[in-house]
Amino acid sequence: MRQKRAKAYRKLMALYSMTFGFRQPYQVLVDSEMCKAATELKLELVKQIVSVLQGEVKPMITQCCIHELYLQGITQQASVDLAKTFERRKCNHREPIAGDECISSVVGKPPLPYLQWDSNKHRYVIATQSQDLRVRLRSVPAVPIVHVNRSVMVLEPPSNITIQTKTRTEEQALHPSAPDLALIGRPSTSAEPAHKKRKGPKGPNPLSVKKKKVNPPIVDVQERAEVGQKRKCRSLESEIEETGEPRPAAGVVTAAVKRRKRRKKLAAKYLGLTASVSDN
């Protein structure tokens, strides 16, 4: 396959995948005419379809199409053997009908203008050589059609109704749906106002800012005097607990004071004697 054609096919399958939900492996419905053309031209049908769709495929055939090959006798035994290698797709027809009618019923009818697109809900790719079936399927949106043209497998460009459906789907995606409009029109229940984002220069990093010094509280002179008086009372009480006697007034010599002085003199005399002995 040439590079230009492969690029075009890749874009077509991307359109079907993104807009209509086609996924790999692609389900390919093969009709009896395509089986006959593949055996006559000696084509590797599955390999050619894989190269055209550029992805994994799952070839399928309906029971009505196989029955149509059986009716053509032993001359089409090679086509019957090829069709037997494909997966059977149940068409739910009790009596066999023509292959074109069977595939049309499996794909679905064209949608009405006032209805939403719901045809080809199983995302089938149709491989057929029937001109009438190809014309009929072009009126159904999102139906990729593959056929053989002079021993070359070709993927048809999307039909006009497929392009219109794609455009309508994209326009609907741009506009809000009915539930979204109902949510927009509903008043908000939260009483808190919306906080606006502050614009302008940002503040400094709080971790790198030096903390401010806290000045001590100013105390009045009277409060300081009261605090000092309380401290004096506490020290006097602690001294009475230790010595058992209160501190004397200024200029008064008590027995406790005399004892302290006597002890100091004795300690000094003792220290002087020890110092003289050590010198000798």
PENOR-V841979 format. One record per backbone hydrogen bond with DSSP energy under -1.0 kcal/mol. CO is the residue of the C=O (numbers start at 0). NH is the residue of the N-H. E is the energy in kcal/mol with one decimal. If there is no record, write none. Layout:
<<CO & NH & E> <CO & NH & E>>
//
This chain:
<<1 & 5 & -2.4> <2 & 6 & -2.2> <3 & 7 & -1.8> <4 & 8 & -2.3> <5 & 9 & -2.1> <6 & 10 & -1.8> <7 & 11 & -2.0> <8 & 12 & -2.4> <9 & 13 & -1.8> <10 & 14 & -2.0> <11 & 15 & -2.1> <12 & 16 & -2.1> <13 & 17 & -2.7> <14 & 18 & -2.2> <15 & 19 & -1.2> <15 & 21 & -1.5> <25 & 57 & -3.1> <26 & 124 & -3.1> <27 & 59 & -3.2> <28 & 126 & -3.0> <30 & 34 & -1.5> <31 & 35 & -2.2> <32 & 36 & -2.2> <33 & 37 & -2.2> <34 & 38 & -1.9> <35 & 39 & -2.1> <36 & 40 & -2.4> <37 & 42 & -2.4> <42 & 44 & -1.3> <43 & 47 & -2.5> <44 & 48 & -2.3> <45 & 49 & -2.3> <46 & 50 & -1.9> <47 & 51 & -1.7> <48 & 52 & -2.7> <49 & 53 & -1.7> <55 & 25 & -2.7> <57 & 27 & -1.5> <58 & 86 & -2.1> <59 & 29 & -3.0> <60 & 88 & -2.4> <61 & 65 & -1.6> <62 & 66 & -2.1> <63 & 67 & -1.7> <64 & 68 & -1.4> <65 & 69 & -2.2> <66 & 70 & -1.8> <69 & 72 & -1.6> <72 & 75 & -1.3> <73 & 76 & -1.5> <75 & 79 & -2.0> <76 & 80 & -2.5> <77 & 81 & -1.9> <78 & 82 & -2.3> <79 & 83 & -1.9> <82 & 85 & -1.3> <86 & 60 & -2.4> <97 & 101 & -2.2> <98 & 102 & -2.4> <99 & 103 & -2.1> <100 & 104 & -2.1> <101 & 105 & -1.9> <102 & 106 & -2.5> <103 & 107 & -2.3> <106 & 119 & -2.4> <111 & 114 & -1.4> <119 & 122 & -1.6> <124 & 28 & -2.9> <125 & 145 & -3.1> <126 & 30 & -1.8> <129 & 133 & -1.9> <130 & 134 & -2.1> <131 & 135 & -2.1> <132 & 136 & -2.4> <133 & 137 & -1.1> <136 & 139 & -1.5> <143 & 125 & -2.6> <144 & 155 & -2.6> <145 & 127 & -2.0> <146 & 153 & -3.2> <151 & 148 & -3.3> <153 & 146 & -2.2> <158 & 162 & -1.8> <159 & 163 & -2.4> <160 & 164 & -2.2> <161 & 165 & -2.1> <162 & 166 & -2.3> <163 & 167 & -2.4> <164 & 168 & -2.3> <165 & 169 & -2.1> <166 & 170 & -2.1> <167 & 171 & -2.0> <168 & 172 & -1.6> <169 & 173 & -1.1> <176 & 180 & -2.2> <177 & 181 & -2.1> <178 & 182 & -1.8> <179 & 183 & -2.1> <180 & 184 & -2.1> <204 & 207 & -1.1> <219 & 223 & -1.9> <220 & 224 & -2.2> <221 & 225 & -2.2> <222 & 226 & -2.2> <223 & 227 & -2.5> <224 & 228 & -2.4> <225 & 229 & -2.0> <226 & 230 & -2.0> <227 & 231 & -2.2> <228 & 232 & -2.2> <229 & 233 & -2.1> <230 & 234 & -2.4> <231 & 235 & -2.4> <232 & 236 & -2.2> <233 & 237 & -2.1> <234 & 238 & -1.9> <235 & 239 & -2.2> <236 & 240 & -1.9> <237 & 241 & -1.5> <238 & 242 & -2.8> <239 & 243 & -1.7> <248 & 251 & -1.6> <253 & 257 & -1.9> <254 & 258 & -2.3> <255 & 259 & -1.8> <256 & 260 & -2.2> <257 & 261 & -2.4> <258 & 262 & -2.2> <259 & 263 & -2.1> <260 & 264 & -2.1> <261 & 265 & -2.2> <262 & 266 & -2.1> <263 & 267 & -2.0> <264 & 268 & -2.5> <265 & 269 & -2.2> <266 & 270 & -2.1> <267 & 271 & -2.0> <268 & 272 & -2.1> <269 & 273 & -2.1> <270 & 274 & -1.6> <271 & 275 & -1.8> <272 & 276 & -2.0> <273 & 277 & -1.7> <274 & 278 & -1.4> <275 & 279 & -1.8>>
//
